[in-house]
Amino acid sequence: MSQAPTAQGKARYLVHAADGTPMTDFLALAETDPEITVVDLIGPRGQPHTAVLEISAETANRLARQFRDASPPSHQLTIEPDRPLSMFDNAAAGPI
């Protein structure tokens, strides 16, 4: 299942932080990057753990490499496509 692109070939992605500090650092960096649009923040006010971004697939790949190659402790930030939530898998859901 692929995400429908938004304007200018961008799609929504989620960046999740294992710790509040990396997210704060990432958000400060995102403000200076014209390729990144922060759409929403998830988590306590002032301490988000997840950011919803609108970015191109190229930018998502670049961020994934940066997160993977970051100095230890690694894997503090992860990125994934933002997919719609559903209660049931369409194939497994029967009549209610």
C-alpha distances in whole Angstrom, upper triangle without the diagonal:
4,7,9,12,16,19,20,17,16,13,14,14,16,19,21,24,26,29,30,32,29,27,31,31,28,28,31,30,27,30,31,28,28,24,23,23,23,22,22,24,24,27,30,32,33,31,27,25,22,21,19,19,18,18,17,15,19,20,17,18,22,21,20,23,25,24,24,27,29,32,33,32,28,25,26,23,20,17,13,10,11,8,10,12,13,16,15,12,12,14,16,18,21,23,25
4,6,9,12,16,17,13,12,10,11,12,14,17,20,23,26,28,29,31,28,26,29,29,25,26,29,27,24,27,28,25,24,21,20,20,20,19,21,22,22,26,29,31,31,30,26,24,21,19,17,16,15,15,13,12,15,17,14,15,19,19,18,21,23,22,23,26,27,31,32,31,27,24,25,22,18,15,12,8,10,8,10,13,15,18,18,16,16,17,20,21,24,26,27
4,6,9,13,14,11,10,7,8,9,12,16,18,22,24,27,27,29,26,24,26,27,23,23,26,25,22,24,26,22,21,18,17,17,17,16,17,19,20,23,27,28,29,27,24,22,18,17,14,13,12,12,12,11,14,15,13,15,18,18,17,21,22,22,23,26,27,31,31,31,27,24,24,21,18,14,11,7,7,7,9,12,14,18,18,17,17,19,21,22,25,27,28
4,7,10,12,9,9,7,9,11,15,18,21,25,27,30,29,31,28,26,28,29,25,24,27,26,22,24,26,23,21,18,17,16,18,16,18,21,22,25,29,29,30,29,25,24,21,19,15,14,12,12,12,12,15,16,15,17,20,20,20,23,25,24,26,28,29,33,34,33,30,27,27,24,21,17,14,10,10,10,11,14,16,20,21,19,19,21,24,24,27,28,29
4,7,8,5,5,5,8,11,14,17,21,24,27,29,29,30,27,25,27,27,23,22,25,23,20,22,23,20,18,15,14,14,16,14,17,20,22,25,29,29,29,29,25,24,20,18,14,12,9,9,9,9,13,14,13,15,18,18,19,21,23,23,25,27,28,32,33,33,29,27,27,23,20,17,14,11,11,12,13,17,20,23,24,23,22,25,27,27,30,32,33
4,6,6,5,5,8,11,15,18,21,24,28,29,28,29,27,24,26,26,22,21,24,22,19,20,21,18,16,13,13,12,14,12,15,19,21,24,27,27,28,27,24,24,20,17,13,11,8,9,9,11,14,14,14,17,19,19,20,23,24,24,26,28,29,32,34,33,31,28,27,24,21,18,16,13,12,13,14,18,21,25,26,25,24,27,30,29,32,33,34
4,6,6,8,11,14,17,20,23,26,30,31,30,31,28,25,27,27,23,22,24,22,19,19,20,17,14,12,13,12,14,13,17,20,23,27,29,29,29,29,26,26,22,19,16,13,9,10,10,13,15,15,16,18,20,20,22,24,25,25,28,29,30,34,36,35,32,30,29,26,24,20,19,16,16,17,18,22,24,28,29,28,28,31,33,33,36,37,37
4,6,9,12,15,18,20,24,27,30,32,30,31,28,26,27,26,23,22,23,21,18,19,19,16,13,11,12,12,15,15,19,22,25,28,31,30,30,30,27,27,23,20,17,14,10,9,8,11,12,13,14,17,18,18,20,22,23,24,26,28,29,32,35,34,32,29,29,25,24,20,19,17,17,19,21,24,27,31,32,31,30,33,35,35,38,39,40
4,7,10,13,17,19,22,25,29,30,30,30,27,25,27,26,23,22,24,22,18,20,20,17,14,11,13,13,16,16,19,22,24,28,31,30,30,30,26,26,22,19,16,13,10,8,6,8,10,11,12,14,16,17,18,20,21,23,24,26,27,31,33,33,30,27,27,24,21,18,17,14,15,16,18,22,25,28,29,28,28,30,32,33,36,37,38
4,7,9,13,15,19,22,25,27,26,27,24,21,23,23,19,18,21,19,15,17,18,14,13,9,10,10,12,12,15,18,20,24,27,27,27,26,23,22,19,15,12,9,6,5,4,7,9,9,10,13,14,14,16,18,19,20,22,24,25,28,30,30,27,24,24,20,18,15,14,11,12,14,16,20,23,26,27,26,27,29,31,31,35,36,36
4,7,10,13,16,20,23,25,24,25,23,20,22,22,19,18,21,19,16,18,19,16,15,12,11,10,12,11,14,16,18,21,25,25,25,24,21,20,16,13,10,8,5,6,6,7,11,10,9,12,14,14,15,18,19,19,21,23,24,28,29,28,25,22,22,19,16,13,11,8,8,10,12,16,19,23,24,23,23,26,28,28,31,33,33
4,7,10,13,17,20,22,21,23,20,17,19,20,17,16,19,18,14,17,18,16,15,12,10,9,9,8,10,13,14,18,21,21,22,21,17,16,13,10,7,5,5,6,8,9,13,11,10,13,15,13,14,18,18,18,20,22,23,26,27,26,24,20,20,16,14,10,9,6,5,8,11,14,17,20,22,21,22,25,27,27,30,31,31
4,7,10,13,16,19,18,20,17,14,17,18,14,14,17,16,13,16,18,15,16,13,10,10,10,10,11,12,13,16,20,20,20,19,15,14,10,8,6,5,6,7,9,9,12,10,8,11,13,11,11,15,15,14,16,19,19,23,24,23,20,17,16,13,10,7,6,4,5,8,11,14,17,20,22,21,23,25,26,27,30,32,32
4,6,10,13,15,15,17,14,12,15,16,13,13,16,16,13,16,18,16,17,15,12,12,10,10,10,10,10,13,16,18,18,16,12,10,7,6,5,6,9,10,13,12,15,13,10,13,14,11,11,15,15,13,15,18,18,21,22,20,18,14,14,10,8,6,5,6,6,9,12,13,17,19,21,21,23,26,26,27,30,32,32
4,7,10,12,12,13,11,8,12,12,9,10,14,13,11,14,17,15,17,15,12,12,10,11,11,10,10,12,15,17,16,14,10,8,6,5,7,7,11,11,14,14,15,12,10,12,13,9,9,13,12,10,13,16,15,18,18,17,14,11,10,7,6,4,7,9,9,13,15,16,20,22,24,24,27,29,29,30,33,35,35
4,7,9,10,12,9,8,11,13,10,11,15,15,14,17,19,18,20,18,15,15,13,14,12,10,9,10,14,15,15,12,9,6,4,7,9,11,14,15,17,17,18,16,13,15,16,12,11,15,14,11,13,16,15,17,17,15,13,10,8,6,5,6,9,11,11,14,16,17,20,22,24,24,27,29,29,29,33,35,34
4,5,6,8,6,6,9,10,9,11,14,14,14,17,19,19,21,20,17,17,15,16,14,11,11,11,13,15,14,10,8,5,6,9,12,14,17,18,20,20,21,18,15,17,17,13,13,15,14,10,13,15,13,15,14,12,11,9,6,5,7,9,12,15,15,18,20,20,23,25,27,27,30,32,32,33,36,38,37
4,7,9,8,8,12,13,12,14,17,17,18,20,22,22,25,24,20,21,18,20,18,15,13,12,14,16,15,12,11,7,9,12,15,17,21,21,24,23,24,21,18,19,19,16,15,17,16,12,13,16,14,15,13,10,10,8,5,6,8,12,14,17,18,20,22,22,24,25,27,28,31,33,32,33,37,39,38
4,6,6,7,9,11,11,13,15,16,17,19,22,22,25,24,21,21,19,20,18,14,13,12,13,15,13,9,9,7,10,13,16,18,22,23,25,25,25,22,20,22,21,17,17,19,17,13,16,17,14,15,13,11,12,10,7,8,11,14,17,20,20,23,25,24,27,28,30,31,34,36,35,36,39,41,40
4,6,5,6,9,10,11,13,15,15,17,19,20,23,23,19,19,16,18,16,12,11,10,10,11,9,6,7,6,9,11,15,17,21,22,25,25,25,22,20,22,21,18,18,20,18,15,18,19,16,17,16,14,14,13,9,10,13,15,18,21,20,23,25,24,28,29,31,32,35,37,37,37,40,42,41
4,5,5,6,9,10,11,13,14,16,18,19,22,22,19,20,17,19,18,14,14,13,13,14,11,8,9,9,12,13,17,18,22,22,25,25,25,22,21,22,21,17,18,19,16,14,17,18,14,14,14,12,13,13,9,10,14,16,19,22,22,25,27,27,31,32,35,35,38,40,40,40,44,45,44
4,5,5,6,9,10,11,12,14,16,16,20,19,17,18,15,18,17,14,14,14,15,16,13,10,10,9,11,12,15,16,19,19,22,22,22,18,17,18,17,13,14,16,13,10,13,14,11,12,12,11,11,10,7,7,11,13,17,19,20,23,26,26,29,31,33,33,36,38,38,39,42,44,43
4,5,5,6,9,10,10,12,15,15,18,17,14,15,12,14,13,10,11,11,12,13,10,8,7,7,8,8,12,13,16,17,20,20,21,17,16,18,17,13,14,16,14,11,15,16,14,15,15,14,13,12,9,7,10,12,15,17,17,21,23,23,27,28,31,31,34,36,36,37,40,42,41
4,5,5,6,9,10,11,13,15,18,18,15,15,13,15,14,11,12,12,13,12,9,8,8,9,10,10,14,14,18,18,22,23,23,19,18,20,19,15,17,19,16,14,18,19,15,17,17,16,16,15,12,11,14,15,18,20,20,24,25,26,30,31,34,35,37,40,40,40,43,45,43
4,6,5,6,9,10,12,13,16,17,14,15,14,17,16,14,16,16,16,16,12,11,11,12,13,12,15,15,18,18,21,22,21,17,17,19,17,14,16,17,13,12,16,16,13,14,15,15,15,14,11,11,14,15,19,21,21,25,27,28,32,34,36,36,39,41,41,42,45,47,46
4,5,5,6,9,10,11,14,14,11,12,11,14,14,12,14,15,17,16,14,12,11,11,11,10,12,12,15,14,17,18,18,14,13,15,14,10,13,14,11,10,14,15,12,14,16,15,14,13,11,9,11,12,15,17,18,22,24,25,29,31,33,33,36,38,38,39,42,44,43
4,5,5,6,9,10,13,13,10,10,8,12,11,10,12,14,15,14,11,11,10,11,10,8,11,10,13,14,17,19,19,15,15,17,16,13,15,17,14,14,17,18,16,18,19,19,18,16,14,12,14,14,16,18,18,21,23,25,28,31,33,33,36,38,39,39,42,44,43
4,6,5,7,9,12,14,11,12,11,14,14,13,16,17,17,16,13,13,13,14,14,12,14,14,16,16,19,21,20,16,17,19,17,14,17,19,15,15,19,19,17,18,20,20,19,19,16,14,17,17,20,21,21,25,27,28,32,34,37,37,39,42,42,42,46,47,46
4,5,6,7,10,11,9,11,11,15,16,15,18,19,20,19,16,16,15,16,15,13,15,13,15,14,17,18,17,13,14,16,14,11,15,16,12,13,17,17,14,17,19,19,18,17,15,13,15,15,18,20,21,24,27,28,32,35,37,37,39,41,42,42,46,48,47
4,5,5,8,8,6,8,8,11,13,13,16,18,19,18,16,16,14,15,13,10,12,9,11,11,14,16,15,11,12,15,13,11,14,16,13,13,17,18,16,19,21,21,19,18,16,13,15,14,16,17,18,21,24,26,29,32,34,34,36,38,39,40,43,45,44
4,6,8,10,8,8,8,12,13,13,17,19,20,18,16,16,15,17,15,12,13,11,13,13,16,18,18,14,16,18,16,14,18,19,17,17,21,21,19,22,24,24,22,22,19,17,18,17,20,20,20,24,26,28,31,34,37,37,38,41,42,42,45,47,46
4,6,9,8,10,11,15,17,17,20,22,23,21,19,20,19,20,18,15,16,14,14,14,16,19,17,14,16,18,15,14,18,19,16,17,21,21,19,21,24,24,23,22,21,18,20,19,21,22,22,26,28,30,34,37,39,39,41,43,44,44,48,49,49
4,5,6,8,10,14,16,17,20,22,24,23,21,21,19,20,18,15,15,12,12,11,12,15,14,10,13,15,12,12,15,16,14,16,19,19,18,21,24,24,22,21,20,17,18,16,19,19,20,24,26,29,32,35,37,37,38,41,42,42,46,47,47
4,6,7,11,13,16,18,21,24,26,24,23,23,21,22,20,16,15,12,11,10,11,15,13,11,13,16,14,14,17,18,17,19,22,22,21,24,27,27,25,24,23,20,20,18,20,19,20,23,26,28,32,35,37,37,38,40,42,42,45,47,46
4,7,10,13,16,17,21,23,26,25,23,23,21,21,18,15,14,10,8,6,8,11,10,7,10,12,11,11,14,16,15,17,19,20,20,23,26,26,24,22,22,18,18,15,17,16,17,20,23,26,29,33,34,33,34,37,39,39,42,44,44
4,6,9,12,14,17,20,22,21,20,20,17,17,15,11,10,7,6,5,8,11,11,8,9,13,12,10,14,16,14,15,18,20,19,22,24,24,22,20,19,16,15,13,14,14,15,18,21,23,27,30,32,31,33,35,37,37,40,42,41
4,6,9,11,15,18,20,19,18,19,16,17,14,10,9,6,5,7,10,13,14,11,12,15,15,13,16,19,18,18,21,23,22,25,27,26,24,22,21,17,17,14,15,14,14,17,19,22,25,28,30,30,31,34,36,35,39,40,40
4,6,8,11,14,16,15,15,15,12,13,11,7,6,5,6,9,13,15,16,13,13,17,16,14,16,19,18,17,21,22,21,24,26,25,23,21,19,15,15,13,14,14,13,16,18,20,24,26,29,29,30,33,34,34,37,38,38
4,7,10,14,16,15,16,16,13,14,11,8,5,5,7,10,14,16,18,15,15,19,19,17,19,22,21,20,23,25,24,27,28,27,25,23,21,17,17,15,15,14,12,15,15,17,21,24,26,27,28,31,32,32,35,36,35
4,7,10,12,12,13,13,10,11,9,6,5,7,10,13,17,19,20,18,16,20,20,18,19,23,21,20,23,25,24,27,27,26,24,22,19,16,16,15,15,14,12,15,15,16,20,22,25,26,28,31,31,31,34,35,33
4,7,9,9,10,9,6,8,6,5,6,9,12,15,19,20,22,19,17,21,21,17,19,22,21,19,22,24,22,25,25,23,22,19,17,14,15,14,15,15,13,16,16,17,21,23,26,27,29,32,32,31,34,35,34
4,7,8,10,9,5,6,5,6,8,11,15,17,21,22,24,21,19,22,22,19,20,23,22,19,22,25,23,25,25,23,22,19,16,14,14,14,15,15,13,15,16,15,19,20,23,25,27,30,30,29,32,33,32
4,6,8,6,4,5,7,9,11,15,18,21,24,25,27,24,21,24,25,21,21,25,23,20,23,26,23,25,24,22,22,19,16,15,16,16,17,18,16,18,19,18,21,22,25,27,29,32,31,31,34,35,33
4,6,5,6,8,10,12,15,18,21,24,27,28,30,27,25,28,27,24,24,27,26,23,26,28,25,27,26,23,23,21,18,17,19,20,21,22,20,22,22,21,24,25,28,30,32,35,35,34,37,38,35
4,5,7,10,12,12,15,18,21,23,27,29,30,26,25,28,28,24,25,28,26,24,27,29,26,28,27,25,25,23,20,19,20,21,22,23,21,24,24,23,26,27,31,33,35,38,37,36,39,40,38
4,6,10,12,12,15,17,21,23,26,28,29,25,24,27,26,23,24,27,24,22,25,27,24,25,25,23,23,22,18,17,20,20,22,24,22,25,25,25,29,30,33,35,37,40,39,39,42,43,41
4,6,9,11,14,17,20,22,26,27,28,24,23,25,25,21,22,24,22,19,22,24,21,22,22,20,20,18,15,14,17,18,20,22,20,23,24,24,27,28,31,32,35,38,37,37,40,41,39
4,6,7,11,13,17,19,22,23,24,21,19,22,22,18,19,22,20,17,21,23,20,22,21,19,19,17,14,12,14,15,17,18,17,19,20,20,23,25,28,29,32,34,34,34,37,38,36
4,7,10,13,17,18,22,22,23,20,18,20,20,17,17,20,18,15,18,20,18,20,19,17,16,14,11,10,11,12,14,16,15,18,19,18,22,23,26,27,30,32,32,32,35,36,35
4,7,10,13,15,18,19,20,17,15,18,18,15,15,18,17,14,17,20,18,20,20,18,17,14,12,9,9,10,11,13,11,14,16,16,19,21,24,24,27,30,29,29,33,34,33
4,6,10,12,15,16,18,15,13,16,16,13,14,18,16,14,17,20,18,21,22,20,18,16,14,11,10,9,11,12,10,14,15,16,20,22,25,25,28,30,31,31,34,35,34
4,7,10,13,14,16,14,12,16,16,14,15,18,18,16,19,22,21,24,24,23,21,18,16,13,12,10,10,10,8,11,13,14,18,21,23,23,25,28,29,29,32,33,33
4,6,10,11,13,11,9,13,14,11,13,16,16,15,18,20,20,23,24,23,21,18,17,14,12,10,10,9,9,12,14,17,20,24,25,25,27,30,31,31,34,35,35
4,7,10,12,10,9,13,14,13,15,18,17,17,20,22,22,26,27,26,24,21,20,17,15,12,12,10,10,13,15,18,21,25,26,26,27,30,31,31,34,36,36
4,7,8,6,7,10,11,10,12,15,15,16,18,20,20,24,26,25,23,20,20,16,15,11,11,10,11,14,17,20,23,27,28,27,28,31,32,33,36,38,38
4,5,5,6,9,10,11,12,14,15,16,18,20,21,25,27,27,24,21,22,18,16,13,12,11,13,15,18,21,24,28,29,28,28,30,32,33,36,38,39
4,5,5,6,9,10,10,12,14,15,16,18,20,24,26,26,22,20,21,17,15,11,11,9,12,14,18,21,24,27,28,26,27,29,31,32,35,37,38
4,5,5,6,9,10,11,12,14,15,17,18,22,24,25,21,20,21,17,16,13,13,13,15,18,21,24,27,31,31,29,30,32,34,35,39,41,42
4,5,5,6,9,10,10,12,14,15,16,20,22,23,19,18,18,15,14,11,12,12,14,18,21,24,27,30,31,30,31,33,35,36,39,41,42
4,5,5,6,9,10,10,12,14,15,19,21,21,17,15,16,12,10,7,8,9,12,15,18,20,24,27,28,26,28,30,31,32,36,38,39
4,5,5,6,9,10,11,12,14,18,20,20,17,15,16,13,11,9,10,11,14,17,21,23,26,29,29,28,29,31,32,34,37,40,40
4,5,5,6,9,10,11,12,16,18,19,16,15,16,13,12,10,12,14,17,20,23,26,29,32,33,31,33,34,36,37,41,43,44
4,5,5,6,8,10,10,14,16,16,13,12,13,9,9,8,10,12,15,18,22,24,27,30,31,30,32,33,35,36,39,42,42
4,5,5,6,9,10,14,15,15,12,10,11,9,7,6,9,11,14,17,21,22,26,28,29,28,30,31,32,34,37,40,40
4,5,5,6,8,12,14,15,11,11,13,11,10,10,12,15,18,21,25,26,29,32,32,31,33,34,35,37,41,43,44
4,5,5,6,10,12,13,10,10,11,9,10,10,14,16,19,22,26,27,31,33,34,33,35,37,37,39,43,45,45
4,6,5,9,10,11,7,6,8,6,7,8,12,15,17,20,24,25,28,30,31,31,33,35,35,37,40,43,43
4,6,9,10,10,7,6,9,8,8,10,13,16,19,22,25,26,29,31,32,31,33,34,35,37,40,43,43
4,6,9,10,7,9,11,11,12,13,16,19,22,25,29,30,33,35,36,34,37,38,39,40,44,47,47
4,6,8,6,8,9,9,11,13,17,20,23,26,29,30,33,35,36,35,38,39,40,41,45,47,47
4,6,6,9,10,12,14,17,20,24,26,29,32,33,36,38,39,38,41,42,42,44,48,50,50
3,4,8,9,12,14,17,21,24,26,29,32,32,35,37,38,37,40,41,41,43,47,49,49
4,7,7,10,13,16,20,23,25,28,30,30,33,34,36,35,39,40,39,41,45,47,47
4,6,8,10,13,16,20,22,25,28,28,31,32,33,33,36,37,37,38,42,45,44
4,5,6,10,13,17,19,21,24,24,27,29,30,29,32,33,33,35,38,41,41
4,7,10,14,17,18,21,24,24,27,28,30,30,33,34,34,35,39,41,41
4,7,10,14,15,18,21,21,25,27,28,28,31,32,33,34,37,39,39
4,7,11,12,15,18,19,22,24,25,25,27,29,29,30,34,37,36
4,7,9,12,16,17,20,23,24,23,25,27,28,29,33,35,35
4,6,9,12,14,17,20,21,20,22,24,24,25,29,32,32
4,6,10,12,15,18,19,18,20,22,23,24,27,30,30
4,7,9,13,16,17,17,18,21,22,22,26,28,27
4,6,9,13,14,13,15,17,18,19,22,24,24
4,7,10,12,12,13,16,17,16,20,21,21
4,7,9,10,12,15,15,14,18,19,19
4,6,7,9,12,12,11,14,15,15
4,7,9,12,11,9,12,13,12
4,6,8,7,6,9,11,11
4,6,5,6,10,13,14
4,6,5,8,11,13
4,6,8,11,14
4,6,10,12
4,7,8
4,6
4
